[in-house]
C-alpha cells in the first residue's frame, strides 16, 4: 500500500506495513496496522512509524494515522488515503 496522510503542521508519505484486517464482505475490510512513513513536521524531514485504524474498500484505503511527537506521550493525528497494489492469483 502506498498512501499519504496530513494533519496540523505535518504530512507523511506511507508504505503499508503489518496489518490485521477483519473481512466484512468481499470488498470491505476494517483493521489496524503499522505505518512506516517518510514524515515532515514544520519543514523537518525524517522517518516515523505510525499506527492507524483503517477501512479498506476494494484497493482503496482510508486511514486515521497517529504519529508520536518528540515529547513523550504526545501524538499527532491526521487523515490519509492510500491505494493497495494487489496481484490477483488464479
N, C-alpha and C positions, 0 to 999 in steps of 0.2 A: 504494500500500500504506500502510495505517495500522497502527502497531504500538506496543507498549510493551515496555520492557526494564528489568530491575532487576539490581542487583548489590550488593556490600557498600557501604553508605553512599551509594548513588546510585539514581536512576531516571530514565528518559527516555521521552518520547513521540516516536515516529518517523514520518517520512513517507518513502515509498520514493524512492530516488534511482537513479542509474545502476547497472545490474546486468548481469553476464554469467552466463548460465544454460546448463547442459547438460541437454537433454531426455533422460531415461532411458526414459520411456514417456509415454503420453498425459496422465497425472495427476501424475507425479513428475519434479521438476527439482532440480538442485543447482547452486550457484554461489557467487559472491562479489559484494558490492556496497558502495556508499557509503550512509551512513545519516544524512541531515540530521535533527537532533533538538533538541527542547527538553529541556534537561538540568538536573537538580537534584542537587547534591552537598553534603551536610551543610547543607541548608537554603538554599543559594545557587543561584539560577536563572540560566540563560543558554542559549546555543546552542552546539552542538558538532557536528562532522562525525565520525561513527564509521565504522568498516569492519567488515564482517560476512561470515563464511561463512553460508550459509543453505540450507535444504531447503524446497522448495515442494511441497505436496501439494494439488492442486486449487487452491482460493483461499486456503488456509491456509499461513502461513509460520512456520517455526521457525528462530530465528537465535541466534548467539552473538556479540554485538557487542563490539568493542574501542573504547574512547574514550580519547583522550590525556589524561593528567593535567597539572597545571600544571608539574610538574617535568619537565625534558627527558628523553625516553627512557622515561618510565613510562606504563603503560597500565592502565585499569580494564577488567575483563572482566565481562560479565553474561550473562543469558539472556533471551530475548524471544520474543514471539509476535506475529503480525500477520495481517491479512486484506487480500487484494487485491480491489479493486473492478474487475472486468473486464467490459466490454461485449462480448457475442458479436456478431460480424459475420456476415451471411448468407452 
